[in-house]
């Protein structure tokens, strides 16, 4: 577990410093805003969905390292997946950051596995999950601003 904790720091720092898929997707057909008032994190997610597949996505925003790194890793994990696959991953990620009893399958999760480290910092769960809630809202075609509250 301590190896995973070191990796957690490393991955968060790396994705915070150079976030992947950062910006605004010009040919997006879905978008949503997310806000985590507890920490002040704000995200804007733009997504292109073609025949039920997330073909491309970007995020913008300001917030803490965890919210940014989580958004960055999420965009990498979700690109090319169907909305059903995303919804499954959403549920799994939610359990990963909150459920102490869930064993972490690093092979299945890849780098997302490092977010099990958030379990040690319950106040940061909403930072880690914000991007996921925002993307869920975007692909559900809701135009509302998402709040983790
Ligand atoms: Zn935060």
Boltz pocket constraint, residues with backbone or C-beta under 6 A from the ligand:
constraints:
  - pocket:
      binder: B
      contacts: [[A, 36], [A, 39], [A, 40], [A, 41], [A, 63], [A, 64], [A, 65], [A, 66], [A, 67], [A, 126], [A, 127]]
      max_distance: 6.0
